[in-house]
Amino acid sequence: MELLQRVVGPIATNVYVLGDEASREAIAIDTATPCVVWLTERLAERGWTLKLIVSTHRHWDHIGDNAAVATATGAAIAAHALDRHGLEHPSAAMAPFPIPPSVPAVELAEGGMVRFGEIRLTVLHTPGHTEGSVCLLAADAGLLLSGDTLFAGGWGRVDLEGGSPEAMVASMERLARLDPSLRVLPGHGPATTIEREHPWMELVARERRLFA
């Protein structure tokens, strides 16, 4: 599996593309604005077909080019049902600039699989930042794509619409139990590992609360 990454937009969102070199199928995660030109060029260079656009959650800084990428590639859009409304009605997601609506054709649910080529990613429902936030676990590749749930050094904001400190505590407790060697690819900022974040995640889980 090949991993591509691009940082875009006013608050430096990480856009990821995962490709299966054998089948030449690929998926994109969090197609923020502006990424459509970069993404389509990378697909063309490698002869990849984009099968799916995965939105880890509904916030404007992660969905801005969903519609453009879907139109350019024919890929379906996938999101959790609890965040669907924010993709279909992006004006409700506090976007600072116009974002075309994008309609998820694929529903992501706890324990479900995202498939492309021979690659299988497991969907983990990890609410807290939004009700429908998800992470994608690529266990065979040792990767966790964590959206805005888990960052290097902390968790995603819980003070926005749909945020929940209680749900975030539960999500941190769950992620802390994953393989320590997993490389974490977050929605913003640098990559990290579960092992590196485990001390504070374990503290959050033990105390059952988030720390300032």
Backbone hydrogen bonds, N-H to C=O, Kabsch-Sander energy under -0.5 kcal/mol:
donor,donor_aa,acceptor,acceptor_aa,energy
2,E,19,G,-2.5
4,L,17,V,-2.8
6,R,15,V,-2.2
8,V,6,R,-0.5
8,V,13,T,-2.5
12,A,9,G,-1.5
13,T,8,V,-3.0
14,N,187,G,-2.9
15,V,6,R,-3.4
15,V,13,T,-0.6
16,Y,29,I,-1.9
17,V,4,L,-2.3
18,L,27,I,-2.4
19,G,2,E,-2.6
20,D,25,E,-3.2
21,E,19,G,-0.8
24,R,20,D,-2.4
25,E,20,D,-0.7
26,A,49,T,-2.2
27,I,18,L,-2.2
28,A,52,L,-2.4
29,I,16,Y,-3.0
30,D,28,A,-0.5
30,D,54,V,-3.1
32,A,30,D,-1.9
39,L,35,C,-3.0
40,T,36,V,-2.5
41,E,37,V,-2.2
42,R,38,W,-2.1
43,L,39,L,-2.4
44,A,40,T,-2.3
45,E,41,E,-2.3
46,R,42,R,-1.6
47,G,43,L,-1.1
48,W,43,L,-2.2
49,T,24,R,-2.8
50,L,48,W,-0.5
51,K,26,A,-3.3
51,K,49,T,-0.6
52,L,26,A,-0.8
53,I,76,A,-2.8
54,V,28,A,-3.4
54,V,52,L,-0.6
55,S,53,I,-0.5
55,S,78,A,-2.7
56,T,54,V,-0.6
60,W,93,A,-0.9
62,H,59,H,-2.2
63,I,59,H,-0.6
63,I,60,W,-0.8
64,G,60,W,-0.9
65,D,31,T,-2.5
66,N,63,I,-1.9
69,V,65,D,-2.8
70,A,66,N,-2.6
71,T,67,A,-2.4
72,A,68,A,-2.3
73,T,69,V,-2.1
74,G,70,A,-2.5
76,A,51,K,-1.3
78,A,53,I,-3.1
79,A,106,V,-1.8
81,A,108,L,-0.7
83,D,80,H,-1.7
84,R,80,H,-0.5
84,R,81,A,-0.9
86,G,83,D,-0.6
87,L,83,D,-0.9
87,L,84,R,-1.1
88,E,84,R,-2.1
89,H,85,H,-2.2
92,A,89,H,-2.1
93,A,90,P,-1.9
94,M,91,S,-0.7
95,A,90,P,-0.8
102,S,87,L,-2.3
105,A,77,I,-1.9
106,V,77,I,-2.1
108,L,79,A,-2.3
108,L,106,V,-0.6
111,G,123,V,-2.6
112,G,109,A,-2.7
114,V,121,L,-2.8
115,R,113,M,-0.6
116,F,119,I,-1.7
119,I,116,F,-2.3
121,L,114,V,-2.3
122,T,137,L,-2.6
123,V,112,G,-2.8
124,L,135,C,-2.7
125,H,123,V,-0.5
126,T,124,L,-0.7
126,T,133,S,-2.1
128,G,130,T,-1.4
133,S,130,T,-1.0
134,V,56,T,-2.1
135,C,124,L,-2.5
136,L,145,L,-2.4
137,L,122,T,-2.8
138,A,136,L,-0.6
138,A,143,L,-2.7
139,A,137,L,-0.8
141,A,138,A,-0.6
142,G,138,A,-0.9
142,G,139,A,-0.7
143,L,138,A,-2.2
144,L,183,R,-2.6
145,L,136,L,-2.9
146,S,144,L,-0.8
146,S,185,L,-1.6
147,G,185,L,-0.6
149,T,146,S,-2.4
150,L,146,S,-0.8
151,F,154,G,-3.1
153,G,151,F,-0.8
154,G,151,F,-1.3
156,G,149,T,-1.6
163,G,160,L,-2.7
164,S,128,G,-2.6
168,M,164,S,-2.3
169,V,165,P,-2.3
170,A,166,E,-1.8
171,S,167,A,-2.2
172,M,168,M,-2.8
173,E,169,V,-2.5
174,R,170,A,-2.0
175,L,171,S,-2.7
176,A,172,M,-2.2
177,R,173,E,-0.5
177,R,174,R,-1.3
178,L,175,L,-1.6
182,L,179,D,-1.9
183,R,142,G,-2.9
184,V,182,L,-0.5
184,V,192,T,-3.1
185,L,144,L,-3.1
185,L,183,R,-0.5
187,G,147,G,-3.5
189,G,12,A,-0.5
192,T,184,V,-2.0
194,I,182,L,-1.7
195,E,180,P,-2.3
197,E,193,T,-1.7
198,H,194,I,-1.5
201,M,197,E,-2.0
202,E,198,H,-3.1
203,L,199,P,-1.5
204,V,200,W,-2.4
205,A,201,M,-2.4
206,R,202,E,-2.5
207,E,203,L,-2.8
208,R,204,V,-1.5
209,R,204,V,-1.0
